[in-house]
Amino acid sequence: MMKTVAALCMLASASAFAPAQSSQKSLALNALIDESFGITVETGNKCPPLGRYLLKDASPEGIKWFQNAEIKHGRIAMLATIGFLTQKLGVHFPLYLGPSGSNCFHPESTNDWLLSFDGTTFSDLAKMAPLDAVAAVPNAGLFQIFIAIGWFESLSYNRQWKEGREVPGDYGYDPLGFTKKEGGIASKDFETLRMNEIKNGRVAMMTMAGWVANEVIPGSFPVWHP
């Protein structure tokens, strides 16, 4: 009987401490999320509800992973807006300095390069709408894109995680030398540029979502668009 009473007392004391420990862990995680780099005044200096839900069980490394994902998607979206605009507005650049109809200076060419063996040329591609141009890329071209993306992902993963770079999005690629200053990308002076990149990336992601939606469903994007 005494053993049973003692066991029940121990169980009760353990259950009394469990909610407190769980609550403390939850508070610490919420503070970690709200203090993460990228939380801005636009959301009241707090993580939005959906983001908080996705990160509810995340560790500091998990939060860093999501930060990397957002920065990558933002960078891709910023490049996509440039590509979408140039294709939509009919501005095209010379292809490898060779004969091509994809050229803003000479839009037509009698000696054009083939895009695929079905007779599609770069001139044809230059005249298409953005999504039609993507659909016209042959499987061999898509395979090359896939290989290039895979190579970049492997490189970025190695530099971010294997080399232990602390700042999300730091893959060691800086041809203009912005990070060569004292303190590098982790310096206090660099925080404004990092925050601007994140904000511009978020705007670009929303912009591309709107533009693509309007291409698929004309009139669905109720503001100016190319």
C-alpha positions in Angstrom: 0.0 0.0 0.0 2.8 2.4 0.9 4.6 1.7 -2.3 1.4 2.5 -4.3 1.0 5.8 -2.4 4.6 6.8 -3.0 4.3 6.0 -6.8 1.2 8.1 -7.1 2.9 11.0 -5.3 5.8 10.8 -7.7 3.5 10.7 -10.7 1.5 13.7 -9.4 4.7 15.7 -8.8 6.1 14.9 -12.3 2.8 15.9 -13.9 2.8 19.2 -12.0 6.2 20.1 -13.4 5.6 18.9 -17.0 3.2 21.7 -18.1 5.5 24.3 -16.6 8.5 22.9 -18.5 6.5 22.7 -21.7 5.2 26.3 -21.3 8.8 27.5 -20.7 10.0 25.7 -23.9 7.1 27.2 -25.9 7.9 30.7 -24.6 11.6 30.3 -25.5 10.8 29.1 -29.0 8.3 31.9 -29.6 11.0 34.4 -28.5 13.5 32.8 -30.7 11.2 33.0 -33.7 10.3 36.6 -33.1 13.9 37.6 -32.7 15.0 35.8 -35.9 16.5 38.0 -38.6 13.8 38.9 -41.2 11.0 39.6 -38.7 10.1 43.2 -39.6 7.7 46.0 -38.7 5.4 45.1 -41.6 4.1 42.2 -39.4 4.3 44.0 -36.1 7.8 42.7 -35.4 6.3 39.3 -34.8 6.2 36.1 -37.0 2.9 35.8 -38.8 0.5 33.1 -37.6 1.1 30.7 -40.5 4.9 31.0 -40.1 4.6 30.5 -36.4 2.5 27.3 -37.0 5.1 25.9 -39.4 7.9 26.7 -36.9 6.1 25.5 -33.8 8.4 22.4 -33.4 11.5 23.8 -35.1 14.9 23.9 -33.6 17.3 26.9 -34.2 18.8 24.8 -37.1 15.3 24.3 -38.5 14.6 28.1 -38.3 17.8 28.7 -40.2 16.7 26.1 -42.8 13.5 28.0 -43.4 15.4 31.3 -43.6 17.6 29.8 -46.3 14.6 28.6 -48.2 13.0 32.1 -48.1 16.1 33.8 -49.3 16.7 31.3 -52.1 13.1 31.6 -53.3 13.3 35.4 -53.1 16.5 35.5 -55.2 14.9 33.3 -57.8 11.8 35.4 -57.9 13.8 38.6 -58.4 15.5 37.0 -61.3 12.2 35.7 -62.6 10.7 39.2 -62.6 13.5 40.4 -64.9 13.1 37.4 -67.2 9.3 37.8 -67.3 9.5 41.5 -68.1 12.1 41.1 -70.9 10.1 38.3 -72.5 6.7 40.1 -72.1 8.0 43.5 -73.4 9.8 41.9 -76.3 13.3 42.9 -75.2 15.8 40.1 -76.0 19.5 39.8 -75.9 22.1 38.4 -78.3 22.6 34.7 -77.9 26.3 33.8 -77.3 27.1 36.7 -79.7 25.9 34.5 -82.6 23.1 34.6 -85.1 19.8 34.6 -83.4 16.3 36.1 -83.6 16.5 36.5 -79.8 18.2 39.9 -80.3 16.7 43.3 -79.4 18.9 44.9 -82.1 18.0 42.4 -84.9 14.8 40.7 -84.0 14.6 38.7 -87.3 17.4 36.5 -88.7 17.5 34.3 -91.7 20.4 32.3 -90.2 18.8 31.5 -86.8 19.9 28.9 -84.3 17.6 25.9 -83.6 16.2 25.5 -80.1 15.1 22.0 -80.8 15.1 19.4 -83.5 11.4 20.0 -84.2 12.3 23.2 -86.1 11.7 25.6 -83.2 14.2 28.5 -83.3 15.2 31.1 -80.9 13.4 33.6 -83.0 10.2 31.7 -82.4 10.9 31.7 -78.7 11.5 35.4 -78.7 7.9 36.1 -79.9 6.2 33.9 -77.4 4.4 34.9 -74.2 6.5 34.1 -71.0 4.7 30.8 -70.1 4.5 29.7 -73.7 8.3 30.2 -74.0 8.8 28.1 -70.9 6.6 25.3 -72.4 8.5 25.4 -75.7 11.8 24.6 -74.1 12.6 21.0 -75.1 13.3 18.2 -72.7 17.1 18.4 -73.4 17.0 22.1 -72.3 15.0 21.3 -69.2 17.5 18.6 -68.3 20.3 21.1 -68.6 18.4 23.5 -66.3 17.9 20.6 -63.9 21.6 19.8 -63.8 22.6 23.4 -63.3 20.1 23.8 -60.4 21.3 20.6 -58.8 24.9 21.7 -59.0 24.1 25.0 -57.4 22.0 23.3 -54.7 24.9 21.0 -53.9 27.3 23.8 -53.7 25.1 26.0 -51.6 24.4 23.1 -49.2 28.0 22.4 -48.8 28.9 26.0 -48.1 26.0 26.8 -45.8 25.9 23.6 -43.7 29.2 21.7 -44.2 31.4 24.7 -43.9 29.2 26.0 -41.0 28.4 29.5 -42.3 26.2 31.1 -39.7 24.4 33.7 -41.8 21.5 32.2 -43.8 22.0 32.7 -47.6 25.7 33.1 -47.3 27.0 30.8 -50.1 30.3 32.6 -50.6 29.4 34.0 -54.0 30.0 37.8 -54.0 31.5 38.9 -57.4 31.0 42.6 -56.5 32.8 42.3 -53.2 30.2 43.6 -50.9 31.1 41.1 -48.2 34.9 41.8 -48.4 34.6 44.7 -45.9 35.7 44.2 -42.3 33.3 41.8 -40.5 32.0 40.4 -43.7 28.4 39.5 -44.2 27.8 39.0 -40.5 28.8 42.6 -39.6 26.3 45.1 -38.2 26.8 47.4 -41.2 25.7 44.7 -43.6 22.3 44.0 -41.8 20.5 46.7 -43.8 21.5 45.2 -47.2 20.5 41.7 -45.9 17.1 43.0 -44.8 16.6 44.8 -48.1 17.3 41.6 -50.0 14.7 39.7 -47.9 12.1 42.4 -48.4 12.6 42.7 -52.1 12.6 38.9 -52.4 9.2 38.8 -50.7 7.8 41.5 -53.0 9.2 39.6 -56.0 7.6 36.3 -54.9 4.2 38.0 -54.6 4.7 39.8 -57.9 5.5 36.6 -59.8 2.5 34.9 -58.2 0.2 37.7 -59.4 1.8 37.9 -62.9 1.6 34.1 -63.5 -2.0 34.0 -62.2 -2.9 36.7 -64.7 -1.2 34.8 -67.5 -3.2 31.7 -66.7 -6.5 33.6 -65.8 -6.5 36.9 -67.7 -7.9 39.7 -65.6 -7.2 38.0 -62.3 -4.5 40.5 -61.3 -6.4 43.8 -60.8 -3.4 46.2 -60.8 -0.9 47.2 -63.5 1.1 44.4 -64.9 3.2 43.9 -68.1 
